[in-house]
């Protein structure tokens, strides 16, 4: 089951949530140089970063190679299917979801 991550159209957005048995702190940053979003994910229970400065790109699973059992996916609810070009896109048409890796692989298998 995918969970939607709440976002705000601000240059840096932080939130903490509990999911999949972990307490996680997520920091999402808009990078005006690359015109895109990056994130840091911190595991509060282990007191360590899962990743720092990871990129977010539409329909591309972040964390796929990290030693965690979930991914973060940016989707384009407008149907255009391309990355945002301005900060406000994160609220107007882009969404973030987190789901188990196995669920992601099953979606891929079903669409191929």
Phi and psi restraints in degrees (range 20) as a CNS / XPLOR table:
assign (resid 1 and name C) (resid 2 and name N)
       (resid 2 and name CA) (resid 2 and name C) 1.0 -83.6 20.0 2
assign (resid 2 and name N) (resid 2 and name CA)
       (resid 2 and name C) (resid 3 and name N) 1.0 143.7 20.0 2
assign (resid 2 and name C) (resid 3 and name N)
       (resid 3 and name CA) (resid 3 and name C) 1.0 -114.9 20.0 2
assign (resid 3 and name N) (resid 3 and name CA)
       (resid 3 and name C) (resid 4 and name N) 1.0 133.1 20.0 2
assign (resid 3 and name C) (resid 4 and name N)
       (resid 4 and name CA) (resid 4 and name C) 1.0 -82.3 20.0 2
assign (resid 4 and name N) (resid 4 and name CA)
       (resid 4 and name C) (resid 5 and name N) 1.0 133.0 20.0 2
assign (resid 4 and name C) (resid 5 and name N)
       (resid 5 and name CA) (resid 5 and name C) 1.0 -94.9 20.0 2
assign (resid 5 and name N) (resid 5 and name CA)
       (resid 5 and name C) (resid 6 and name N) 1.0 123.4 20.0 2
assign (resid 5 and name C) (resid 6 and name N)
       (resid 6 and name CA) (resid 6 and name C) 1.0 -66.7 20.0 2
assign (resid 6 and name N) (resid 6 and name CA)
       (resid 6 and name C) (resid 7 and name N) 1.0 138.6 20.0 2
assign (resid 6 and name C) (resid 7 and name N)
       (resid 7 and name CA) (resid 7 and name C) 1.0 -131.7 20.0 2
assign (resid 7 and name N) (resid 7 and name CA)
       (resid 7 and name C) (resid 8 and name N) 1.0 163.3 20.0 2
assign (resid 7 and name C) (resid 8 and name N)
       (resid 8 and name CA) (resid 8 and name C) 1.0 -136.4 20.0 2
assign (resid 8 and name N) (resid 8 and name CA)
       (resid 8 and name C) (resid 9 and name N) 1.0 145.7 20.0 2
assign (resid 8 and name C) (resid 9 and name N)
       (resid 9 and name CA) (resid 9 and name C) 1.0 -82.8 20.0 2
assign (resid 9 and name N) (resid 9 and name CA)
       (resid 9 and name C) (resid 10 and name N) 1.0 71.1 20.0 2
assign (resid 9 and name C) (resid 10 and name N)
       (resid 10 and name CA) (resid 10 and name C) 1.0 -130.7 20.0 2
assign (resid 10 and name N) (resid 10 and name CA)
       (resid 10 and name C) (resid 11 and name N) 1.0 155.5 20.0 2
assign (resid 10 and name C) (resid 11 and name N)
       (resid 11 and name CA) (resid 11 and name C) 1.0 -57.6 20.0 2
assign (resid 11 and name N) (resid 11 and name CA)
       (resid 11 and name C) (resid 12 and name N) 1.0 -36.4 20.0 2
assign (resid 11 and name C) (resid 12 and name N)
       (resid 12 and name CA) (resid 12 and name C) 1.0 -134.9 20.0 2
assign (resid 12 and name N) (resid 12 and name CA)
       (resid 12 and name C) (resid 13 and name N) 1.0 125.8 20.0 2
assign (resid 12 and name C) (resid 13 and name N)
       (resid 13 and name CA) (resid 13 and name C) 1.0 -127.9 20.0 2
assign (resid 13 and name N) (resid 13 and name CA)
       (resid 13 and name C) (resid 14 and name N) 1.0 130.2 20.0 2
assign (resid 13 and name C) (resid 14 and name N)
       (resid 14 and name CA) (resid 14 and name C) 1.0 -122.4 20.0 2
assign (resid 14 and name N) (resid 14 and name CA)
       (resid 14 and name C) (resid 15 and name N) 1.0 145.1 20.0 2
assign (resid 14 and name C) (resid 15 and name N)
       (resid 15 and name CA) (resid 15 and name C) 1.0 -156.3 20.0 2
assign (resid 15 and name N) (resid 15 and name CA)
       (resid 15 and name C) (resid 16 and name N) 1.0 155.4 20.0 2
assign (resid 15 and name C) (resid 16 and name N)
       (resid 16 and name CA) (resid 16 and name C) 1.0 -123.0 20.0 2
assign (resid 16 and name N) (resid 16 and name CA)
       (resid 16 and name C) (resid 17 and name N) 1.0 138.0 20.0 2
assign (resid 16 and name C) (resid 17 and name N)
       (resid 17 and name CA) (resid 17 and name C) 1.0 -151.2 20.0 2
assign (resid 17 and name N) (resid 17 and name CA)
       (resid 17 and name C) (resid 18 and name N) 1.0 161.3 20.0 2
assign (resid 17 and name C) (resid 18 and name N)
       (resid 18 and name CA) (resid 18 and name C) 1.0 -108.2 20.0 2
assign (resid 18 and name N) (resid 18 and name CA)
       (resid 18 and name C) (resid 19 and name N) 1.0 127.3 20.0 2
assign (resid 18 and name C) (resid 19 and name N)
       (resid 19 and name CA) (resid 19 and name C) 1.0 -156.3 20.0 2
assign (resid 19 and name N) (resid 19 and name CA)
       (resid 19 and name C) (resid 20 and name N) 1.0 139.1 20.0 2
assign (resid 19 and name C) (resid 20 and name N)
       (resid 20 and name CA) (resid 20 and name C) 1.0 54.9 20.0 2
assign (resid 20 and name N) (resid 20 and name CA)
       (resid 20 and name C) (resid 21 and name N) 1.0 36.5 20.0 2
assign (resid 20 and name C) (resid 21 and name N)
       (resid 21 and name CA) (resid 21 and name C) 1.0 76.6 20.0 2
assign (resid 21 and name N) (resid 21 and name CA)
       (resid 21 and name C) (resid 22 and name N) 1.0 13.7 20.0 2
assign (resid 21 and name C) (resid 22 and name N)
       (resid 22 and name CA) (resid 22 and name C) 1.0 -125.1 20.0 2
assign (resid 22 and name N) (resid 22 and name CA)
       (resid 22 and name C) (resid 23 and name N) 1.0 147.0 20.0 2
assign (resid 22 and name C) (resid 23 and name N)
       (resid 23 and name CA) (resid 23 and name C) 1.0 -97.9 20.0 2
assign (resid 23 and name N) (resid 23 and name CA)
       (resid 23 and name C) (resid 24 and name N) 1.0 115.4 20.0 2
assign (resid 23 and name C) (resid 24 and name N)
       (resid 24 and name CA) (resid 24 and name C) 1.0 -118.9 20.0 2
assign (resid 24 and name N) (resid 24 and name CA)
       (resid 24 and name C) (resid 25 and name N) 1.0 142.1 20.0 2
assign (resid 24 and name C) (resid 25 and name N)
       (resid 25 and name CA) (resid 25 and name C) 1.0 -115.5 20.0 2
assign (resid 25 and name N) (resid 25 and name CA)
       (resid 25 and name C) (resid 26 and name N) 1.0 123.0 20.0 2
assign (resid 25 and name C) (resid 26 and name N)
       (resid 26 and name CA) (resid 26 and name C) 1.0 -113.8 20.0 2
assign (resid 26 and name N) (resid 26 and name CA)
       (resid 26 and name C) (resid 27 and name N) 1.0 129.9 20.0 2
assign (resid 26 and name C) (resid 27 and name N)
       (resid 27 and name CA) (resid 27 and name C) 1.0 -120.6 20.0 2
assign (resid 27 and name N) (resid 27 and name CA)
       (resid 27 and name C) (resid 28 and name N) 1.0 118.9 20.0 2
assign (resid 27 and name C) (resid 28 and name N)
       (resid 28 and name CA) (resid 28 and name C) 1.0 -108.1 20.0 2
assign (resid 28 and name N) (resid 28 and name CA)
       (resid 28 and name C) (resid 29 and name N) 1.0 129.5 20.0 2
assign (resid 28 and name C) (resid 29 and name N)
       (resid 29 and name CA) (resid 29 and name C) 1.0 -124.5 20.0 2
assign (resid 29 and name N) (resid 29 and name CA)
       (resid 29 and name C) (resid 30 and name N) 1.0 137.4 20.0 2
assign (resid 29 and name C) (resid 30 and name N)
       (resid 30 and name CA) (resid 30 and name C) 1.0 -88.8 20.0 2
assign (resid 30 and name N) (resid 30 and name CA)
       (resid 30 and name C) (resid 31 and name N) 1.0 123.0 20.0 2
assign (resid 30 and name C) (resid 31 and name N)
       (resid 31 and name CA) (resid 31 and name C) 1.0 -99.7 20.0 2
assign (resid 31 and name N) (resid 31 and name CA)
       (resid 31 and name C) (resid 32 and name N) 1.0 107.4 20.0 2
assign (resid 31 and name C) (resid 32 and name N)
       (resid 32 and name CA) (resid 32 and name C) 1.0 -73.5 20.0 2
assign (resid 32 and name N) (resid 32 and name CA)
       (resid 32 and name C) (resid 33 and name N) 1.0 -14.6 20.0 2
assign (resid 32 and name C) (resid 33 and name N)
       (resid 33 and name CA) (resid 33 and name C) 1.0 -76.2 20.0 2
assign (resid 33 and name N) (resid 33 and name CA)
       (resid 33 and name C) (resid 34 and name N) 1.0 -49.4 20.0 2
assign (resid 33 and name C) (resid 34 and name N)
       (resid 34 and name CA) (resid 34 and name C) 1.0 -87.7 20.0 2
assign (resid 34 and name N) (resid 34 and name CA)
       (resid 34 and name C) (resid 35 and name N) 1.0 -8.2 20.0 2
assign (resid 34 and name C) (resid 35 and name N)
       (resid 35 and name CA) (resid 35 and name C) 1.0 54.6 20.0 2
assign (resid 35 and name N) (resid 35 and name CA)
       (resid 35 and name C) (resid 36 and name N) 1.0 61.7 20.0 2
assign (resid 35 and name C) (resid 36 and name N)
       (resid 36 and name CA) (resid 36 and name C) 1.0 -166.0 20.0 2
assign (resid 36 and name N) (resid 36 and name CA)
       (resid 36 and name C) (resid 37 and name N) 1.0 -177.3 20.0 2
assign (resid 36 and name C) (resid 37 and name N)
       (resid 37 and name CA) (resid 37 and name C) 1.0 -110.5 20.0 2
assign (resid 37 and name N) (resid 37 and name CA)
       (resid 37 and name C) (resid 38 and name N) 1.0 145.4 20.0 2
assign (resid 37 and name C) (resid 38 and name N)
       (resid 38 and name CA) (resid 38 and name C) 1.0 -131.4 20.0 2
assign (resid 38 and name N) (resid 38 and name CA)
       (resid 38 and name C) (resid 39 and name N) 1.0 161.8 20.0 2
assign (resid 38 and name C) (resid 39 and name N)
       (resid 39 and name CA) (resid 39 and name C) 1.0 -146.6 20.0 2
assign (resid 39 and name N) (resid 39 and name CA)
       (resid 39 and name C) (resid 40 and name N) 1.0 155.0 20.0 2
assign (resid 39 and name C) (resid 40 and name N)
       (resid 40 and name CA) (resid 40 and name C) 1.0 -114.0 20.0 2
assign (resid 40 and name N) (resid 40 and name CA)
       (resid 40 and name C) (resid 41 and name N) 1.0 141.6 20.0 2
assign (resid 40 and name C) (resid 41 and name N)
       (resid 41 and name CA) (resid 41 and name C) 1.0 -129.2 20.0 2
assign (resid 41 and name N) (resid 41 and name CA)
       (resid 41 and name C) (resid 42 and name N) 1.0 123.0 20.0 2
assign (resid 41 and name C) (resid 42 and name N)
       (resid 42 and name CA) (resid 42 and name C) 1.0 -115.6 20.0 2
assign (resid 42 and name N) (resid 42 and name CA)
       (resid 42 and name C) (resid 43 and name N) 1.0 131.4 20.0 2
assign (resid 42 and name C) (resid 43 and name N)
       (resid 43 and name CA) (resid 43 and name C) 1.0 -90.6 20.0 2
assign (resid 43 and name N) (resid 43 and name CA)
       (resid 43 and name C) (resid 44 and name N) 1.0 106.8 20.0 2
assign (resid 43 and name C) (resid 44 and name N)
       (resid 44 and name CA) (resid 44 and name C) 1.0 -66.8 20.0 2
assign (resid 44 and name N) (resid 44 and name CA)
       (resid 44 and name C) (resid 45 and name N) 1.0 -34.0 20.0 2
assign (resid 44 and name C) (resid 45 and name N)
       (resid 45 and name CA) (resid 45 and name C) 1.0 -67.8 20.0 2
assign (resid 45 and name N) (resid 45 and name CA)
       (resid 45 and name C) (resid 46 and name N) 1.0 -40.1 20.0 2
assign (resid 45 and name C) (resid 46 and name N)
       (resid 46 and name CA) (resid 46 and name C) 1.0 -89.2 20.0 2
assign (resid 46 and name N) (resid 46 and name CA)
       (resid 46 and name C) (resid 47 and name N) 1.0 -10.4 20.0 2
assign (resid 46 and name C) (resid 47 and name N)
       (resid 47 and name CA) (resid 47 and name C) 1.0 55.5 20.0 2
assign (resid 47 and name N) (resid 47 and name CA)
       (resid 47 and name C) (resid 48 and name N) 1.0 47.6 20.0 2
assign (resid 47 and name C) (resid 48 and name N)
       (resid 48 and name CA) (resid 48 and name C) 1.0 -152.5 20.0 2
assign (resid 48 and name N) (resid 48 and name CA)
       (resid 48 and name C) (resid 49 and name N) 1.0 155.9 20.0 2
assign (resid 48 and name C) (resid 49 and name N)
       (resid 49 and name CA) (resid 49 and name C) 1.0 -76.6 20.0 2
assign (resid 49 and name N) (resid 49 and name CA)
       (resid 49 and name C) (resid 50 and name N) 1.0 136.1 20.0 2
assign (resid 49 and name C) (resid 50 and name N)
       (resid 50 and name CA) (resid 50 and name C) 1.0 -80.5 20.0 2
assign (resid 50 and name N) (resid 50 and name CA)
       (resid 50 and name C) (resid 51 and name N) 1.0 -41.0 20.0 2
assign (resid 50 and name C) (resid 51 and name N)
       (resid 51 and name CA) (resid 51 and name C) 1.0 -157.8 20.0 2
assign (resid 51 and name N) (resid 51 and name CA)
       (resid 51 and name C) (resid 52 and name N) 1.0 156.7 20.0 2
assign (resid 51 and name C) (resid 52 and name N)
       (resid 52 and name CA) (resid 52 and name C) 1.0 -133.8 20.0 2
assign (resid 52 and name N) (resid 52 and name CA)
       (resid 52 and name C) (resid 53 and name N) 1.0 131.6 20.0 2
assign (resid 52 and name C) (resid 53 and name N)
       (resid 53 and name CA) (resid 53 and name C) 1.0 69.1 20.0 2
assign (resid 53 and name N) (resid 53 and name CA)
       (resid 53 and name C) (resid 54 and name N) 1.0 25.3 20.0 2
assign (resid 53 and name C) (resid 54 and name N)
       (resid 54 and name CA) (resid 54 and name C) 1.0 -73.0 20.0 2
assign (resid 54 and name N) (resid 54 and name CA)
       (resid 54 and name C) (resid 55 and name N) 1.0 146.0 20.0 2
assign (resid 54 and name C) (resid 55 and name N)
       (resid 55 and name CA) (resid 55 and name C) 1.0 -87.9 20.0 2
assign (resid 55 and name N) (resid 55 and name CA)
       (resid 55 and name C) (resid 56 and name N) 1.0 154.3 20.0 2
assign (resid 55 and name C) (resid 56 and name N)
       (resid 56 and name CA) (resid 56 and name C) 1.0 -119.5 20.0 2
assign (resid 56 and name N) (resid 56 and name CA)
       (resid 56 and name C) (resid 57 and name N) 1.0 126.4 20.0 2
assign (resid 56 and name C) (resid 57 and name N)
       (resid 57 and name CA) (resid 57 and name C) 1.0 -139.0 20.0 2
assign (resid 57 and name N) (resid 57 and name CA)
       (resid 57 and name C) (resid 58 and name N) 1.0 141.2 20.0 2
assign (resid 57 and name C) (resid 58 and name N)
       (resid 58 and name CA) (resid 58 and name C) 1.0 -54.8 20.0 2
assign (resid 58 and name N) (resid 58 and name CA)
       (resid 58 and name C) (resid 59 and name N) 1.0 128.6 20.0 2
assign (resid 58 and name C) (resid 59 and name N)
       (resid 59 and name CA) (resid 59 and name C) 1.0 63.4 20.0 2
assign (resid 59 and name N) (resid 59 and name CA)
       (resid 59 and name C) (resid 60 and name N) 1.0 17.0 20.0 2
assign (resid 59 and name C) (resid 60 and name N)
       (resid 60 and name CA) (resid 60 and name C) 1.0 -113.8 20.0 2
assign (resid 60 and name N) (resid 60 and name CA)
       (resid 60 and name C) (resid 61 and name N) 1.0 119.3 20.0 2
assign (resid 60 and name C) (resid 61 and name N)
       (resid 61 and name CA) (resid 61 and name C) 1.0 -72.9 20.0 2
assign (resid 61 and name N) (resid 61 and name CA)
       (resid 61 and name C) (resid 62 and name N) 1.0 120.4 20.0 2
assign (resid 61 and name C) (resid 62 and name N)
       (resid 62 and name CA) (resid 62 and name C) 1.0 -84.1 20.0 2
assign (resid 62 and name N) (resid 62 and name CA)
       (resid 62 and name C) (resid 63 and name N) 1.0 151.6 20.0 2
assign (resid 62 and name C) (resid 63 and name N)
       (resid 63 and name CA) (resid 63 and name C) 1.0 77.8 20.0 2
assign (resid 63 and name N) (resid 63 and name CA)
       (resid 63 and name C) (resid 64 and name N) 1.0 9.0 20.0 2
assign (resid 63 and name C) (resid 64 and name N)
       (resid 64 and name CA) (resid 64 and name C) 1.0 -61.0 20.0 2
assign (resid 64 and name N) (resid 64 and name CA)
       (resid 64 and name C) (resid 65 and name N) 1.0 -30.7 20.0 2
assign (resid 64 and name C) (resid 65 and name N)
       (resid 65 and name CA) (resid 65 and name C) 1.0 -101.2 20.0 2
assign (resid 65 and name N) (resid 65 and name CA)
       (resid 65 and name C) (resid 66 and name N) 1.0 1.1 20.0 2
assign (resid 65 and name C) (resid 66 and name N)
       (resid 66 and name CA) (resid 66 and name C) 1.0 -83.0 20.0 2
assign (resid 66 and name N) (resid 66 and name CA)
       (resid 66 and name C) (resid 67 and name N) 1.0 155.1 20.0 2
assign (resid 66 and name C) (resid 67 and name N)
       (resid 67 and name CA) (resid 67 and name C) 1.0 -80.3 20.0 2
assign (resid 67 and name N) (resid 67 and name CA)
       (resid 67 and name C) (resid 68 and name N) 1.0 52.9 20.0 2
assign (resid 67 and name C) (resid 68 and name N)
       (resid 68 and name CA) (resid 68 and name C) 1.0 -127.5 20.0 2
assign (resid 68 and name N) (resid 68 and name CA)
       (resid 68 and name C) (resid 69 and name N) 1.0 162.3 20.0 2
assign (resid 68 and name C) (resid 69 and name N)
       (resid 69 and name CA) (resid 69 and name C) 1.0 -99.8 20.0 2
assign (resid 69 and name N) (resid 69 and name CA)
       (resid 69 and name C) (resid 70 and name N) 1.0 23.7 20.0 2
assign (resid 69 and name C) (resid 70 and name N)
       (resid 70 and name CA) (resid 70 and name C) 1.0 -140.9 20.0 2
assign (resid 70 and name N) (resid 70 and name CA)
       (resid 70 and name C) (resid 71 and name N) 1.0 164.6 20.0 2
assign (resid 70 and name C) (resid 71 and name N)
       (resid 71 and name CA) (resid 71 and name C) 1.0 -129.2 20.0 2
assign (resid 71 and name N) (resid 71 and name CA)
       (resid 71 and name C) (resid 72 and name N) 1.0 160.5 20.0 2
assign (resid 71 and name C) (resid 72 and name N)
       (resid 72 and name CA) (resid 72 and name C) 1.0 -114.0 20.0 2
assign (resid 72 and name N) (resid 72 and name CA)
       (resid 72 and name C) (resid 73 and name N) 1.0 129.5 20.0 2
assign (resid 72 and name C) (resid 73 and name N)
       (resid 73 and name CA) (resid 73 and name C) 1.0 -121.9 20.0 2
assign (resid 73 and name N) (resid 73 and name CA)
       (resid 73 and name C) (resid 74 and name N) 1.0 132.6 20.0 2
assign (resid 73 and name C) (resid 74 and name N)
       (resid 74 and name CA) (resid 74 and name C) 1.0 -97.0 20.0 2
assign (resid 74 and name N) (resid 74 and name CA)
       (resid 74 and name C) (resid 75 and name N) 1.0 128.5 20.0 2
assign (resid 74 and name C) (resid 75 and name N)
       (resid 75 and name CA) (resid 75 and name C) 1.0 -119.2 20.0 2
assign (resid 75 and name N) (resid 75 and name CA)
       (resid 75 and name C) (resid 76 and name N) 1.0 157.2 20.0 2
assign (resid 75 and name C) (resid 76 and name N)
       (resid 76 and name CA) (resid 76 and name C) 1.0 -109.9 20.0 2
assign (resid 76 and name N) (resid 76 and name CA)
       (resid 76 and name C) (resid 77 and name N) 1.0 101.4 20.0 2
assign (resid 76 and name C) (resid 77 and name N)
       (resid 77 and name CA) (resid 77 and name C) 1.0 -72.2 20.0 2
assign (resid 77 and name N) (resid 77 and name CA)
       (resid 77 and name C) (resid 78 and name N) 1.0 -9.7 20.0 2
assign (resid 77 and name C) (resid 78 and name N)
       (resid 78 and name CA) (resid 78 and name C) 1.0 -76.6 20.0 2
assign (resid 78 and name N) (resid 78 and name CA)
       (resid 78 and name C) (resid 79 and name N) 1.0 -19.6 20.0 2
assign (resid 78 and name C) (resid 79 and name N)
       (resid 79 and name CA) (resid 79 and name C) 1.0 92.0 20.0 2
assign (resid 79 and name N) (resid 79 and name CA)
       (resid 79 and name C) (resid 80 and name N) 1.0 -7.3 20.0 2
assign (resid 79 and name C) (resid 80 and name N)
       (resid 80 and name CA) (resid 80 and name C) 1.0 -66.4 20.0 2
assign (resid 80 and name N) (resid 80 and name CA)
       (resid 80 and name C) (resid 81 and name N) 1.0 -37.3 20.0 2
assign (resid 80 and name C) (resid 81 and name N)
       (resid 81 and name CA) (resid 81 and name C) 1.0 79.6 20.0 2
assign (resid 81 and name N) (resid 81 and name CA)
       (resid 81 and name C) (resid 82 and name N) 1.0 20.6 20.0 2
assign (resid 81 and name C) (resid 82 and name N)
       (resid 82 and name CA) (resid 82 and name C) 1.0 -125.3 20.0 2
assign (resid 82 and name N) (resid 82 and name CA)
       (resid 82 and name C) (resid 83 and name N) 1.0 162.9 20.0 2
assign (resid 82 and name C) (resid 83 and name N)
       (resid 83 and name CA) (resid 83 and name C) 1.0 -66.1 20.0 2
assign (resid 83 and name N) (resid 83 and name CA)
       (resid 83 and name C) (resid 84 and name N) 1.0 160.2 20.0 2
assign (resid 83 and name C) (resid 84 and name N)
       (resid 84 and name CA) (resid 84 and name C) 1.0 -72.5 20.0 2
assign (resid 84 and name N) (resid 84 and name CA)
       (resid 84 and name C) (resid 85 and name N) 1.0 157.6 20.0 2
assign (resid 84 and name C) (resid 85 and name N)
       (resid 85 and name CA) (resid 85 and name C) 1.0 -121.3 20.0 2
assign (resid 85 and name N) (resid 85 and name CA)
       (resid 85 and name C) (resid 86 and name N) 1.0 -0.4 20.0 2
assign (resid 85 and name C) (resid 86 and name N)
       (resid 86 and name CA) (resid 86 and name C) 1.0 -148.6 20.0 2
assign (resid 86 and name N) (resid 86 and name CA)
       (resid 86 and name C) (resid 87 and name N) 1.0 160.0 20.0 2
assign (resid 86 and name C) (resid 87 and name N)
       (resid 87 and name CA) (resid 87 and name C) 1.0 -54.9 20.0 2
assign (resid 87 and name N) (resid 87 and name CA)
       (resid 87 and name C) (resid 88 and name N) 1.0 -42.5 20.0 2
assign (resid 87 and name C) (resid 88 and name N)
       (resid 88 and name CA) (resid 88 and name C) 1.0 -65.0 20.0 2
assign (resid 88 and name N) (resid 88 and name CA)
       (resid 88 and name C) (resid 89 and name N) 1.0 -16.3 20.0 2
assign (resid 88 and name C) (resid 89 and name N)
       (resid 89 and name CA) (resid 89 and name C) 1.0 -61.3 20.0 2
assign (resid 89 and name N) (resid 89 and name CA)
       (resid 89 and name C) (resid 90 and name N) 1.0 -26.7 20.0 2
assign (resid 89 and name C) (resid 90 and name N)
       (resid 90 and name CA) (resid 90 and name C) 1.0 -64.0 20.0 2
assign (resid 90 and name N) (resid 90 and name CA)
       (resid 90 and name C) (resid 91 and name N) 1.0 -27.2 20.0 2
assign (resid 90 and name C) (resid 91 and name N)
       (resid 91 and name CA) (resid 91 and name C) 1.0 -101.3 20.0 2
assign (resid 91 and name N) (resid 91 and name CA)
       (resid 91 and name C) (resid 92 and name N) 1.0 -32.0 20.0 2
assign (resid 91 and name C) (resid 92 and name N)
       (resid 92 and name CA) (resid 92 and name C) 1.0 -79.8 20.0 2
assign (resid 92 and name N) (resid 92 and name CA)
       (resid 92 and name C) (resid 93 and name N) 1.0 -36.7 20.0 2
assign (resid 92 and name C) (resid 93 and name N)
       (resid 93 and name CA) (resid 93 and name C) 1.0 -140.9 20.0 2
assign (resid 93 and name N) (resid 93 and name CA)
       (resid 93 and name C) (resid 94 and name N) 1.0 -14.0 20.0 2
assign (resid 93 and name C) (resid 94 and name N)
       (resid 94 and name CA) (resid 94 and name C) 1.0 -102.4 20.0 2
assign (resid 94 and name N) (resid 94 and name CA)
       (resid 94 and name C) (resid 95 and name N) 1.0 142.8 20.0 2
assign (resid 94 and name C) (resid 95 and name N)
       (resid 95 and name CA) (resid 95 and name C) 1.0 -131.7 20.0 2
assign (resid 95 and name N) (resid 95 and name CA)
       (resid 95 and name C) (resid 96 and name N) 1.0 153.5 20.0 2
assign (resid 95 and name C) (resid 96 and name N)
       (resid 96 and name CA) (resid 96 and name C) 1.0 -112.6 20.0 2
assign (resid 96 and name N) (resid 96 and name CA)
       (resid 96 and name C) (resid 97 and name N) 1.0 138.0 20.0 2
assign (resid 96 and name C) (resid 97 and name N)
       (resid 97 and name CA) (resid 97 and name C) 1.0 -132.8 20.0 2
assign (resid 97 and name N) (resid 97 and name CA)
       (resid 97 and name C) (resid 98 and name N) 1.0 150.5 20.0 2
assign (resid 97 and name C) (resid 98 and name N)
       (resid 98 and name CA) (resid 98 and name C) 1.0 -124.1 20.0 2
assign (resid 98 and name N) (resid 98 and name CA)
       (resid 98 and name C) (resid 99 and name N) 1.0 134.6 20.0 2
assign (resid 98 and name C) (resid 99 and name N)
       (resid 99 and name CA) (resid 99 and name C) 1.0 -151.8 20.0 2
assign (resid 99 and name N) (resid 99 and name CA)
       (resid 99 and name C) (resid 100 and name N) 1.0 161.7 20.0 2
assign (resid 99 and name C) (resid 100 and name N)
       (resid 100 and name CA) (resid 100 and name C) 1.0 -63.1 20.0 2
assign (resid 100 and name N) (resid 100 and name CA)
       (resid 100 and name C) (resid 101 and name N) 1.0 145.3 20.0 2
assign (resid 100 and name C) (resid 101 and name N)
       (resid 101 and name CA) (resid 101 and name C) 1.0 -57.8 20.0 2
assign (resid 101 and name N) (resid 101 and name CA)
       (resid 101 and name C) (resid 102 and name N) 1.0 -41.1 20.0 2
assign (resid 101 and name C) (resid 102 and name N)
       (resid 102 and name CA) (resid 102 and name C) 1.0 -61.9 20.0 2
assign (resid 102 and name N) (resid 102 and name CA)
       (resid 102 and name C) (resid 103 and name N) 1.0 -37.1 20.0 2
assign (resid 102 and name C) (resid 103 and name N)
       (resid 103 and name CA) (resid 103 and name C) 1.0 -64.0 20.0 2
assign (resid 103 and name N) (resid 103 and name CA)
       (resid 103 and name C) (resid 104 and name N) 1.0 -40.7 20.0 2
assign (resid 103 and name C) (resid 104 and name N)
       (resid 104 and name CA) (resid 104 and name C) 1.0 -62.3 20.0 2
assign (resid 104 and name N) (resid 104 and name CA)
       (resid 104 and name C) (resid 105 and name N) 1.0 -46.0 20.0 2
assign (resid 104 and name C) (resid 105 and name N)
       (resid 105 and name CA) (resid 105 and name C) 1.0 -62.5 20.0 2
assign (resid 105 and name N) (resid 105 and name CA)
       (resid 105 and name C) (resid 106 and name N) 1.0 -37.3 20.0 2
assign (resid 105 and name C) (resid 106 and name N)
       (resid 106 and name CA) (resid 106 and name C) 1.0 -65.7 20.0 2
assign (resid 106 and name N) (resid 106 and name CA)
       (resid 106 and name C) (resid 107 and name N) 1.0 -39.0 20.0 2
assign (resid 106 and name C) (resid 107 and name N)
       (resid 107 and name CA) (resid 107 and name C) 1.0 -61.6 20.0 2
assign (resid 107 and name N) (resid 107 and name CA)
       (resid 107 and name C) (resid 108 and name N) 1.0 -44.6 20.0 2
assign (resid 107 and name C) (resid 108 and name N)
       (resid 108 and name CA) (resid 108 and name C) 1.0 -63.0 20.0 2
assign (resid 108 and name N) (resid 108 and name CA)
       (resid 108 and name C) (resid 109 and name N) 1.0 -45.7 20.0 2
assign (resid 108 and name C) (resid 109 and name N)
       (resid 109 and name CA) (resid 109 and name C) 1.0 -60.9 20.0 2
assign (resid 109 and name N) (resid 109 and name CA)
       (resid 109 and name C) (resid 110 and name N) 1.0 -37.7 20.0 2
assign (resid 109 and name C) (resid 110 and name N)
       (resid 110 and name CA) (resid 110 and name C) 1.0 -72.5 20.0 2
assign (resid 110 and name N) (resid 110 and name CA)
       (resid 110 and name C) (resid 111 and name N) 1.0 -22.7 20.0 2
assign (resid 110 and name C) (resid 111 and name N)
       (resid 111 and name CA) (resid 111 and name C) 1.0 -99.3 20.0 2
assign (resid 111 and name N) (resid 111 and name CA)
       (resid 111 and name C) (resid 112 and name N) 1.0 -5.3 20.0 2
